[in-house]
Amino acid sequence: MKQNNKFRIAVPNKGRLYQPTIDLLRNIGLEFDLDERKLSSLVSNFDLEILYASAPNIPEYVQDGIVDLGITGYDLVCEREAEVSLLRKLHFGHTDLVIAVPEQSNIKKVGDLNGKKIATSFAHLTKKYLAKNKVKAEIIEVKGAVEITPELGLADAIADLSSSGSSLKMNRLKVLETVLESEAVLIGNKESLEKERDKIDTISIRIESVLTANQKKYLMMNAREELLPEIKKIAPGLSAPTIMKLSKKGMIAVHSVVDAKDIWRIIEKLKKIGATGILTVPIDQMIY
């Protein structure tokens, strides 16, 4: 349990989730100093203490009430079977827990793993997946450097995290099955959700606004007034585009919020129909 009543969030102290998490906290307006020698930081403009911890331990810290909130990998929450509330996915740190085998292996499907050895740092999730597929295999728990175990003759397959697949390819491994799709998540202590509801809601709303904004672009353009029906079809905006008449007769300015993933396709279509002065601007926060 917490030693005091300070409102706390635990975040990874290193690894692939560390910097994106720090960036997110700063983007939601939290002001704090970073010091590698310290285990925590006090936020100067919000009643919050940031605790830097090992990502695998964060689910248990949240579960046990040592902290009120935590940011860690969904895979780690599932592996630890932590009794926490999943508040939202954070759209970064995407990775898959996969079962992989050597490229020249005779193992072609999950059923072929019967009687084989599988090296992994995710013993619980691997056992659960094998049981679901009625496969009996020996699980060898390994901490770090899991990819090298088949080459050393310690295992016939591995169950490990893979983001780009480059590490598997480098070790001459291929994906057999995907066990779990993972990304960074915000989790909460179940008691804290009642006691600290207002603070948690504030953090959640800020995060939602930043993540929503990251997926959008603010689009501006000039066009002849008769092009408006076509522009509305190409870039309709959240509900409807903003339209302003320009000093030049028959010309309008159109502003719209569009999906960032579609921005180049939209720009190309607008250019093709005759829109000019097309400009895109990033959005910092957005709340529907």
C-alpha positions in Angstrom: 0.0 0.0 0.0 1.0 3.6 -0.4 3.1 5.1 2.4 1.3 8.4 2.0 -1.8 9.8 0.3 0.2 11.3 -2.6 -1.5 10.7 -6.0 1.0 8.6 -8.0 1.5 7.2 -11.4 4.2 4.6 -12.2 6.0 4.8 -15.6 8.7 2.7 -17.2 12.2 3.8 -16.1 13.9 2.5 -19.3 13.3 0.6 -22.5 11.1 1.2 -25.6 8.2 2.6 -23.6 10.2 5.1 -21.6 10.6 8.1 -24.0 7.1 7.9 -25.5 5.6 7.8 -22.0 7.7 10.9 -20.9 6.7 12.7 -24.1 3.0 11.9 -23.4 3.1 13.2 -19.9 4.7 16.4 -21.0 2.2 16.8 -23.9 -0.7 16.6 -21.5 0.7 19.6 -19.7 2.5 18.1 -16.8 5.6 20.0 -15.7 8.4 18.0 -14.0 12.1 17.6 -13.9 13.9 14.4 -15.0 16.9 13.2 -13.0 18.3 9.7 -13.7 19.5 9.5 -10.1 16.0 9.9 -8.7 13.3 7.3 -8.5 10.5 9.8 -8.7 9.5 13.3 -9.8 7.0 15.7 -8.4 4.8 17.5 -10.9 4.8 21.2 -10.2 1.5 22.1 -11.8 -0.6 19.1 -10.8 -1.0 17.1 -7.6 0.9 14.1 -8.9 4.1 12.1 -8.2 5.7 10.2 -11.1 7.4 7.0 -10.0 10.0 5.4 -12.3 9.8 1.7 -12.2 10.6 -1.5 -14.1 7.8 -2.0 -16.7 7.1 -5.6 -15.6 6.6 -4.5 -12.0 4.1 -1.7 -12.8 1.0 -3.9 -13.1 1.6 -5.2 -9.5 2.3 -1.8 -8.1 -1.0 -0.6 -9.5 -2.8 -3.8 -8.3 -1.4 -3.5 -4.8 -2.2 0.2 -4.5 1.4 1.4 -4.3 0.4 3.8 -7.1 -2.9 4.9 -8.4 -2.1 4.8 -12.1 0.4 3.1 -14.3 1.7 3.1 -17.9 3.1 -0.2 -19.1 2.7 -2.8 -21.8 -0.6 -4.7 -22.2 1.5 -7.9 -22.6 2.9 -7.4 -19.1 -0.5 -6.8 -17.6 -1.7 -10.0 -19.1 1.4 -12.0 -18.1 1.1 -10.9 -14.5 -2.7 -11.4 -14.5 -2.8 -8.2 -12.5 -6.2 -7.2 -11.1 -6.3 -3.7 -12.4 -8.6 -1.6 -14.5 -7.6 -1.1 -18.1 -8.4 2.6 -18.7 -7.2 3.1 -22.3 -4.8 2.0 -25.0 -2.2 4.6 -25.7 -1.4 4.0 -29.4 2.4 3.6 -29.0 4.8 0.7 -28.1 3.0 -1.7 -30.5 4.4 -5.2 -30.4 3.3 -8.8 -30.8 4.0 -11.8 -28.6 4.7 -14.4 -31.2 5.8 -18.0 -31.4 8.8 -18.3 -33.7 10.8 -21.2 -35.0 14.1 -21.5 -37.0 13.6 -20.9 -40.7 14.6 -24.4 -41.6 12.5 -26.0 -38.9 10.0 -28.8 -39.6 7.5 -27.2 -37.3 4.9 -25.7 -39.6 1.8 -25.3 -37.3 1.0 -25.0 -33.7 0.2 -28.7 -33.4 3.7 -29.6 -34.3 4.9 -28.0 -31.0 3.7 -31.1 -29.1 6.6 -32.6 -27.2 8.9 -29.7 -28.1 10.7 -27.1 -26.0 9.7 -23.4 -26.1 11.9 -20.7 -24.5 10.2 -17.6 -23.3 10.0 -14.8 -20.8 6.2 -15.0 -21.0 5.6 -18.4 -19.4 2.0 -17.7 -18.3 0.7 -16.4 -21.7 2.6 -19.1 -23.6 1.1 -21.9 -21.4 -2.4 -20.4 -21.7 -2.1 -20.2 -25.5 -0.8 -23.8 -25.8 -3.5 -25.1 -23.5 -6.1 -23.4 -25.7 -4.7 -25.2 -28.7 -4.4 -28.5 -26.8 -0.6 -28.6 -27.2 1.7 -30.1 -24.6 5.2 -28.6 -24.7 7.9 -27.9 -22.3 8.3 -24.3 -21.3 11.8 -23.0 -20.6 11.8 -19.7 -18.8 14.5 -17.4 -20.0 15.3 -13.8 -19.1 16.7 -11.9 -22.1 18.3 -13.1 -25.3 15.4 -15.6 -26.0 16.1 -15.5 -29.8 19.4 -17.3 -29.4 18.1 -20.4 -27.6 17.2 -22.4 -30.7 20.7 -21.9 -32.1 22.2 -23.0 -28.8 20.0 -26.2 -28.9 18.1 -25.2 -25.7 14.7 -24.9 -27.4 12.9 -25.8 -30.6 10.9 -22.6 -30.6 10.5 -19.3 -28.8 7.7 -17.1 -27.6 8.9 -13.5 -27.5 8.0 -9.9 -28.4 8.5 -8.8 -31.9 7.8 -5.3 -33.2 9.4 -5.1 -36.7 10.5 -8.7 -37.0 14.1 -7.6 -37.6 15.5 -9.3 -34.6 13.8 -12.6 -35.6 15.2 -12.3 -39.1 18.7 -11.6 -37.8 18.5 -14.8 -35.7 17.1 -16.8 -38.7 13.7 -17.2 -37.1 10.2 -17.0 -38.6 6.8 -16.3 -37.0 4.6 -19.4 -36.5 1.7 -17.8 -34.6 0.8 -14.6 -32.9 -0.2 -15.1 -29.2 -1.1 -11.5 -28.3 -1.1 -8.1 -29.8 0.2 -5.5 -27.4 0.8 -1.8 -26.9 1.2 0.7 -24.1 -1.8 1.0 -21.8 -3.0 3.2 -19.0 -4.1 1.1 -16.0 -5.7 2.1 -12.7 -6.0 0.7 -9.2 -9.6 -0.3 -8.6 -9.9 1.5 -5.3 -8.3 4.6 -6.6 -10.9 4.8 -9.3 -13.4 5.6 -6.6 -11.2 7.6 -4.2 -9.4 9.7 -6.8 -12.0 9.8 -9.5 -11.7 13.5 -10.3 -7.9 13.4 -10.7 -8.0 10.2 -12.8 -10.7 11.6 -15.0 -8.6 14.8 -15.6 -5.5 12.7 -16.6 -7.7 10.5 -18.8 -9.3 13.4 -20.6 -6.0 15.1 -21.2 -4.5 11.9 -22.6 -7.5 11.3 -24.8 -7.3 14.8 -26.3 -3.6 14.4 -27.1 -4.0 11.0 -28.7 -7.0 12.1 -30.7 -5.1 15.1 -31.9 -2.2 12.9 -33.0 -4.5 11.2 -35.4 -5.8 14.4 -37.0 -4.5 17.3 -39.2 -5.9 20.7 -39.6 -6.3 21.4 -43.3 -6.7 24.8 -44.9 -7.1 25.8 -48.6 -8.4 28.4 -51.0 -10.8 27.4 -53.8 -13.4 28.7 -56.2 -16.8 28.8 -54.5 -18.3 26.3 -57.0 -15.8 23.7 -55.9 -17.3 23.5 -52.4 -19.6 20.4 -53.0 -16.6 18.4 -54.2 -14.4 19.7 -51.3 -17.0 18.6 -48.8 -16.8 15.1 -50.2 -13.0 14.9 -50.1 -12.5 16.6 -46.8 -15.8 16.7 -44.8 -14.2 17.4 -41.4 -15.5 16.3 -38.0 -19.0 17.5 -38.8 -18.7 20.0 -41.6 -15.8 22.2 -42.9 -15.5 25.9 -41.9 -16.1 28.2 -44.9 -15.1 31.8 -45.2 -15.5 34.2 -48.1 -12.3 35.8 -49.4 -11.9 39.4 -50.7 -11.5 38.1 -54.2 -15.0 37.5 -55.7 -16.0 33.9 -56.1 -13.2 32.6 -53.8 -13.5 31.0 -50.4 -11.2 29.6 -47.7 -12.0 26.2 -46.4 -10.8 24.8 -43.1 -11.3 21.2 -42.1 -10.0 18.6 -39.6 -9.1 15.3 -41.3 -7.5 11.9 -40.5 -3.7 12.2 -40.5 -3.4 8.8 -42.2 -5.3 10.1 -45.2 -3.7 13.5 -45.6 -1.6 12.9 -48.7 -4.5 11.3 -50.5 -6.8 14.2 -49.6 -4.2 16.8 -50.7 -3.7 15.1 -54.0 -7.5 15.1 -54.7 -7.9 18.7 -53.7 -5.0 19.8 -55.9 -6.5 17.9 -58.8 -9.9 19.6 -58.6 -8.3 23.1 -58.4 -7.8 23.9 -54.7 -4.8 26.2 -54.0 -2.8 27.4 -51.0 -3.3 24.0 -49.4 -1.8 24.0 -45.9 -1.7 21.4 -43.1 -1.1 22.1 -39.4 -0.5 19.7 -36.5 -3.1 19.7 -33.7 -1.9 19.6 -30.1 -5.2 18.7 -28.3 -8.7 17.8 -29.4 -11.8 16.9 -27.5 -15.0 15.9 -29.3 
